[in-house]
């Protein structure tokens, strides 16, 4: 999840940079594109990236550590299915 957060952060920075220079490129369907819309979208993406990064670091270990753990899988079958 941390990698997705970093990718989203890079996307937000790219949208902000391009949108502040040439807002017509991103808002091509509008007659009079506004930079305020670009800033708003970038702020929302920055917040989403920050939340994703925080949740990713709160999980503790990475996904590869969880997969490689030594816990056995639950293999118990219900009594009505056992023959």
C-alpha positions in Angstrom: 0.0 0.0 0.0 2.9 2.3 0.6 4.1 1.9 -3.0 0.5 2.9 -4.2 0.7 5.9 -1.9 4.0 7.0 -3.4 2.6 6.5 -6.9 -0.4 8.6 -6.1 1.8 11.3 -4.6 3.9 11.4 -7.8 0.6 11.6 -9.8 -0.6 14.5 -7.7 2.6 16.4 -8.1 2.5 15.9 -11.9 -1.1 17.0 -12.1 -0.4 20.1 -10.1 2.7 21.0 -12.1 1.1 20.5 -15.5 -2.2 22.1 -14.4 -0.6 25.2 -13.0 1.3 25.8 -16.2 -1.2 24.7 -18.8 -4.7 24.0 -17.3 -6.2 23.6 -20.7 -4.2 20.3 -21.2 -5.9 18.6 -18.2 -9.3 20.3 -18.5 -9.6 20.1 -22.2 -13.4 19.8 -22.2 -13.9 23.2 -20.5 -14.0 26.5 -22.4 -12.4 28.5 -19.6 -10.3 26.1 -17.4 -9.6 27.3 -13.9 -6.4 26.6 -11.9 -8.5 26.4 -8.8 -10.0 23.1 -9.9 -6.5 21.7 -10.5 -5.4 22.8 -7.1 -8.5 21.2 -5.5 -7.9 17.9 -7.3 -4.3 17.9 -6.4 -5.1 18.5 -2.7 -7.5 15.6 -2.7 -4.9 13.4 -4.2 -2.3 14.5 -1.7 -4.7 13.8 1.2 -5.5 10.3 -0.2 -1.8 9.6 -0.6 -1.1 10.7 3.0 -3.9 8.5 4.3 -2.7 5.5 2.3 0.9 6.0 3.5 -0.2 6.3 7.1 -2.4 3.1 6.9 0.4 1.3 5.1 2.9 2.1 7.8 0.4 1.3 10.6 0.1 -2.3 9.3 3.6 -3.1 10.6 5.3 -5.6 8.4 5.3 -5.7 4.7 3.1 -8.1 2.8 6.0 -10.4 1.9 6.7 -10.9 5.7 3.0 -11.8 6.3 3.0 -14.3 3.5 6.3 -16.0 4.6 5.1 -16.4 8.2 5.3 -19.8 9.8 1.7 -20.0 10.9 -0.1 -23.1 9.5 -3.2 -22.6 7.5 -6.5 -23.5 9.2 -7.4 -27.0 7.8 -10.2 -28.0 10.2 -13.3 -29.3 8.5 -16.8 -29.3 10.1 -18.1 -32.6 11.4 -21.0 -32.8 9.0 -18.6 -32.7 6.0 -16.1 -35.2 7.4 -16.7 -38.8 6.2 
